[in-house]
Amino acid sequence: MEEMEYEGSISQGKKILHSRRYGSTGELEYHDILTYQYDDKGRLIAFTAKNVGTDPSTWRKTLEYDANQIIVKS
């Protein structure tokens, strides 16, 4: 299961922390927000993000996330 965490409004263009979990191991990645979508009640329901690691050779293609992968940190 992949989980996405972010702080502040996603529309502010802040980086988000992406936690990938593989069994008992995992890795952390930072991404930049490219696009985002809210529902009619103002809840974030989807966004696309791009890996912004320090080594461009490790960057992955643009990823899309839905509400099931987003955890809002207050």
CORCOR-V196581 format. One line per field, one symbol per residue. ss: DSSP state (2 for helix, 1 for strand, 0 for the rest). phi: phi as a letter, one per 30 degrees, with the letter a starting at -180 (. if undefined). A space follows every 50 residues. Layout:
# CORCOR-V196581
ss->???
phi->???
This chain:
# CORCOR-V196581
ss->01111100022200011111110011111111111111000001111111 100002220000111122211100
phi->.cbcbbciddddiddbccccbbiccabcbcbcdcbabcddcicdcaacbb dbddcedcdcdeccbcddccbdcc
